[in-house]
Amino acid sequence: MRNLLKKYKIYPSKRLGQNFLIDKGAVKRVIEAANLQPDDIVLEIGPGTGVLTIELAKRVKKVIAVEKDQKMIEILKETLKEFENVEIVQEDILKFQIPNGAQAKLGRVAGGLESKLQIPNYKVVGNLPFYLTAPAIRKFLEAKNRPKEMVLIVQKEVGQRICAKPPDMSILAVSVQFYAKPKIVSYISKKSFWPQPKVDSAIIRITPRQPAPYRNEVSGAGFRERFFGIVRAGFSQPRKQILNNFSKRLQLNKEEIKAWLLEGEIQPSQRAETLTIKDWIKLTKTFNFKYGS
């Protein structure tokens, strides 16, 4: 890999969080976690030099490799030239428009052309830098055409936070678990990457709930916005009791908040990190009923 990067006069970008996976054993564990089938379509986030892409392409029908760094495109065209089932798209994944299962423009491909492709029932695989983890996951979980599964490499601590249970919940954990069931599959040593990062990583599998939970609520799409508004209020000062946080952020008196919490079988003295997803959903439903949307 170092020789390949040297050939193209490319150096890993700290700004883009480029730490390339070089451990074959770790690549194998990612592939196993994705439970790939011959008919699968995989959207890969940040293929880098194509180490993981090659293994994906050997096993699935189609790989859409979305790479932001223009410099990496030339390398990918070389390392993936023998695979006709790989489409390289130069795009920022946060700006990438996910087709709704029908033909749609994907973006600029390796040759500078526009691509059109159907991607129903797809999977997402990727090695995510820290700054991209939360927004990328939420982008796909909130999409109309959501993936049937996501298998991602993330920082170990971030993976643990995503998969946390009460009493160790966070806004990140609630944001992911509202939409999906996350699970840590295994851990990867920092020595498995080049350049070597400061921390170890985790392979996490995220399985979206079917159908998306907020679409079944009587409040419609507005339920999601109300849900996250209440969650943000509850976590506004994580070390404080939820009664005080809600009273301040929702601009209601403490007696109203107390009655609302007790109706949901939540003690006013609890902290936000102790609440389950079901607790937050229950609070959102009763808040809409009591105070309107």
C-alpha positions as CSV (number, residue, x, y, z in Angstrom):
1,M,0.0,0.0,0.0
2,R,2.8,2.4,0.9
3,N,4.4,1.8,-2.5
4,L,1.1,2.3,-4.3
5,L,0.5,5.6,-2.5
6,K,4.1,6.6,-3.2
7,K,3.7,5.8,-6.9
8,Y,0.8,8.3,-7.1
9,K,2.5,10.8,-4.8
10,I,-0.3,10.6,-2.3
11,Y,-0.1,10.8,1.5
12,P,-2.9,9.9,3.9
13,S,-5.0,12.9,4.8
14,K,-5.4,13.7,8.5
15,R,-8.2,16.1,7.6
16,L,-10.2,13.2,6.0
17,G,-9.3,10.8,8.8
18,Q,-7.6,8.4,6.4
19,N,-6.3,5.3,8.3
20,F,-6.3,2.5,5.8
21,L,-7.0,-1.1,6.9
22,I,-4.0,-3.3,6.1
23,D,-4.7,-6.4,8.3
24,K,-6.1,-9.3,6.1
25,G,-7.6,-10.9,9.2
26,A,-9.6,-7.8,10.0
27,V,-10.8,-7.5,6.4
28,K,-12.0,-11.1,6.7
29,R,-13.9,-10.3,9.9
30,V,-15.7,-7.4,8.2
31,I,-16.6,-9.6,5.2
32,E,-18.0,-12.3,7.6
33,A,-20.0,-9.7,9.6
34,A,-21.7,-8.5,6.4
35,N,-23.0,-12.0,5.6
36,L,-22.7,-11.4,1.9
37,Q,-24.8,-13.1,-0.7
38,P,-24.2,-13.4,-4.5
39,D,-27.2,-11.2,-5.3
40,D,-26.2,-8.5,-2.8
41,I,-25.7,-4.8,-3.8
42,V,-23.2,-3.2,-1.5
43,L,-22.6,0.6,-1.1
44,E,-19.1,1.1,0.3
45,I,-18.3,4.3,2.1
46,G,-14.7,5.5,1.7
47,P,-13.0,2.6,-0.2
48,G,-9.6,4.3,0.0
49,T,-7.2,2.1,-1.9
50,G,-9.7,-0.7,-2.5
51,V,-8.4,-3.3,0.0
52,L,-11.9,-4.1,1.3
53,T,-13.6,-3.3,-2.0
54,I,-11.7,-6.2,-3.8
55,E,-13.1,-8.7,-1.3
56,L,-16.6,-7.3,-1.5
57,A,-16.5,-7.5,-5.3
58,K,-15.5,-11.2,-5.3
59,R,-18.7,-12.0,-3.4
60,V,-21.5,-9.8,-4.5
61,K,-23.5,-8.7,-7.6
62,K,-22.5,-5.1,-7.4
63,V,-20.3,-2.7,-5.4
64,I,-20.9,1.0,-5.4
65,A,-17.7,2.6,-4.0
66,V,-18.3,6.2,-2.9
67,E,-15.0,8.0,-2.4
68,K,-14.6,11.7,-1.6
69,D,-10.9,12.0,-2.2
70,Q,-10.2,12.7,-5.9
71,K,-6.6,11.5,-5.4
72,M,-7.8,8.0,-4.4
73,I,-9.9,7.7,-7.6
74,E,-6.8,7.0,-9.7
75,I,-5.6,4.3,-7.3
76,L,-9.0,2.7,-7.3
77,K,-9.2,2.6,-11.0
78,E,-5.9,0.6,-11.0
79,T,-6.6,-1.8,-8.1
80,L,-10.2,-2.5,-9.2
81,K,-9.7,-2.7,-13.0
82,E,-10.3,-6.4,-13.2
83,F,-13.8,-6.1,-11.6
84,E,-16.6,-5.3,-13.9
85,N,-19.1,-5.2,-11.0
86,V,-17.6,-2.2,-9.2
87,E,-18.7,1.3,-9.8
88,I,-16.5,4.1,-8.4
89,V,-18.4,7.3,-7.5
90,Q,-16.5,10.4,-6.5
91,E,-18.7,12.1,-3.9
92,D,-18.9,13.2,-0.3
93,I,-21.1,10.5,1.3
94,L,-23.0,13.2,3.2
95,K,-24.0,14.8,-0.1
96,F,-24.6,11.5,-1.9
97,Q,-28.2,11.1,-3.0
98,I,-29.5,7.7,-2.2
99,P,-31.7,6.4,-5.0
100,N,-35.2,5.3,-3.9
101,G,-34.9,1.8,-5.3
102,A,-35.4,3.1,-8.8
103,Q,-33.0,4.5,-11.4
104,A,-31.4,7.7,-10.3
105,K,-28.2,9.7,-10.8
106,L,-25.5,8.5,-8.4
107,G,-22.8,11.1,-9.2
108,R,-19.5,11.3,-10.9
109,V,-17.9,7.9,-11.7
110,A,-14.3,7.1,-12.3
111,G,-14.4,8.2,-16.0
112,G,-16.2,11.5,-15.2
113,L,-19.5,10.2,-16.5
114,E,-22.8,10.2,-14.7
115,S,-24.1,6.9,-13.4
116,K,-27.7,5.5,-13.1
117,L,-28.4,2.3,-11.2
118,Q,-31.1,0.7,-9.2
119,I,-30.1,-0.1,-5.6
120,P,-33.0,-1.8,-3.8
121,N,-32.3,-4.0,-0.7
122,Y,-28.7,-2.9,-0.5
123,K,-26.1,-3.1,2.3
124,V,-23.7,-0.5,3.5
125,V,-20.1,-1.3,4.4
126,G,-17.4,1.1,5.3
127,N,-14.4,2.2,7.4
128,L,-15.6,5.5,9.0
129,P,-13.4,8.2,10.4
130,F,-14.5,9.7,13.7
131,Y,-16.0,12.9,12.3
132,L,-18.1,11.0,9.8
133,T,-19.6,8.3,12.0
134,A,-22.7,9.9,13.5
135,P,-23.9,11.9,10.5
136,A,-23.3,9.1,8.0
137,I,-25.2,6.5,10.1
138,R,-28.1,8.9,10.6
139,K,-28.2,9.8,6.9
140,F,-28.8,6.2,5.9
141,L,-31.2,5.4,8.8
142,E,-33.4,8.4,8.0
143,A,-33.3,7.7,4.2
144,K,-36.5,6.7,2.4
145,N,-34.5,3.8,0.8
146,R,-32.8,2.5,3.9
147,P,-30.2,-0.3,3.7
148,K,-31.1,-3.7,5.0
149,E,-27.9,-3.7,7.0
150,M,-24.8,-1.6,7.8
151,V,-21.5,-3.1,8.8
152,L,-19.1,-0.4,9.8
153,I,-15.6,0.0,11.3
154,V,-15.7,2.8,13.9
155,Q,-13.6,3.9,16.8
156,K,-14.0,1.4,19.7
157,E,-15.4,3.9,22.2
158,V,-17.9,5.2,19.6
159,G,-19.0,1.7,18.8
160,Q,-19.5,1.0,22.5
161,R,-21.5,4.2,22.9
162,I,-23.8,3.4,20.0
163,C,-24.5,-0.1,21.4
164,A,-24.9,1.1,25.1
165,K,-27.8,0.2,27.3
166,P,-29.3,1.9,30.3
167,P,-27.8,3.3,32.6
168,D,-25.1,4.3,30.1
169,M,-27.2,5.8,27.2
170,S,-26.3,8.9,25.3
171,I,-27.9,11.0,22.5
172,L,-25.8,9.0,20.0
173,A,-27.1,5.7,21.4
174,V,-30.7,6.9,21.3
175,S,-30.3,8.3,17.8
176,V,-29.2,5.0,16.4
177,Q,-31.3,2.7,18.5
178,F,-34.5,4.6,17.7
179,Y,-34.1,3.4,14.1
180,A,-32.1,0.2,14.4
181,K,-30.6,-2.6,16.4
182,P,-26.8,-2.1,16.7
183,K,-24.3,-4.8,17.8
184,I,-20.6,-5.0,18.2
185,V,-19.3,-7.9,16.2
186,S,-15.6,-7.7,17.1
187,Y,-12.8,-5.4,17.9
188,I,-9.8,-4.4,15.7
189,S,-6.4,-3.4,17.0
190,K,-5.1,0.0,16.0
191,K,-2.1,-1.9,14.6
192,S,-4.3,-3.2,11.8
193,F,-4.3,0.3,10.2
194,W,-1.8,2.5,8.4
195,P,-1.1,5.2,9.5
196,Q,-1.7,3.7,12.9
197,P,-4.5,5.6,14.8
198,K,-4.3,6.4,18.5
199,V,-7.2,4.1,19.5
200,D,-8.6,0.6,18.6
201,S,-11.7,0.1,16.5
202,A,-14.8,-1.9,16.5
203,I,-16.8,-3.7,13.8
204,I,-20.5,-2.9,14.4
205,R,-23.6,-4.3,12.6
206,I,-26.6,-2.0,12.4
207,T,-29.9,-3.6,11.4
208,P,-32.7,-1.0,10.7
209,R,-36.1,-1.7,12.2
210,Q,-38.6,-2.5,9.6
211,P,-40.6,-0.4,8.9
212,A,-39.1,2.8,10.2
213,P,-40.7,3.3,13.6
214,Y,-41.9,6.9,13.3
215,R,-43.8,6.2,10.1
216,N,-46.3,4.1,12.0
217,E,-47.1,6.8,14.6
218,V,-50.4,8.7,14.4
219,S,-48.5,11.9,14.4
220,G,-46.8,11.1,11.1
221,A,-43.4,12.3,10.3
222,G,-43.7,15.0,13.0
223,F,-43.3,12.3,15.6
224,R,-39.6,12.0,14.8
225,E,-39.0,15.7,15.2
226,R,-40.9,15.8,18.5
227,F,-39.0,12.6,19.7
228,F,-35.6,14.1,19.2
229,G,-36.6,17.4,20.6
230,I,-37.6,15.7,23.9
231,V,-34.4,13.6,23.8
232,R,-32.2,16.7,23.4
233,A,-34.0,18.4,26.2
234,G,-33.5,15.4,28.5
235,F,-29.8,15.2,27.7
236,S,-29.2,18.9,27.9
237,Q,-27.3,18.5,31.1
238,P,-26.7,14.7,31.5
239,R,-25.6,14.9,35.1
240,K,-28.8,16.6,36.3
241,Q,-32.1,15.0,37.0
242,I,-34.4,14.7,34.1
243,L,-37.1,16.7,35.9
244,N,-34.9,19.8,36.0
245,N,-33.7,19.4,32.4
246,F,-37.3,19.1,31.0
247,S,-38.6,21.9,33.1
248,K,-35.9,24.3,31.8
249,R,-35.9,23.2,28.2
250,L,-39.6,22.5,27.6
251,Q,-40.7,25.6,29.5
252,L,-43.2,23.8,31.7
253,N,-43.5,24.0,35.5
254,K,-42.0,21.1,37.5
255,E,-45.4,19.8,38.7
256,E,-46.5,19.3,35.1
257,I,-43.3,17.6,34.2
258,K,-43.5,15.4,37.3
259,A,-47.0,14.2,36.5
260,W,-46.0,13.6,32.9
261,L,-43.0,11.5,33.9
262,L,-44.8,9.5,36.5
263,E,-47.6,8.7,34.0
264,G,-44.8,7.0,31.9
265,E,-43.5,5.2,35.0
266,I,-40.3,7.3,35.0
267,Q,-39.0,8.8,38.3
268,P,-38.4,12.5,38.2
269,S,-35.1,11.9,39.9
270,Q,-33.8,9.7,37.1
271,R,-31.1,10.9,34.6
272,A,-31.5,10.7,30.9
273,E,-28.9,8.0,30.5
274,T,-31.1,5.6,32.5
275,L,-34.0,5.8,30.1
276,T,-34.8,3.1,27.4
277,I,-35.9,3.7,23.9
278,K,-39.4,2.6,24.9
279,D,-39.3,5.2,27.7
280,W,-38.5,8.0,25.2
281,I,-41.2,6.9,22.8
282,K,-43.7,6.7,25.6
283,L,-42.8,10.2,26.7
284,T,-43.2,11.5,23.1
285,K,-46.6,10.0,22.7
286,T,-47.9,11.4,26.0
287,F,-46.4,14.8,25.4
288,N,-48.1,15.1,22.1
289,F,-51.4,14.1,23.7
290,K,-51.0,16.5,26.7
291,Y,-49.4,19.5,25.1
292,G,-49.9,19.1,21.4
293,S,-47.3,19.1,18.6
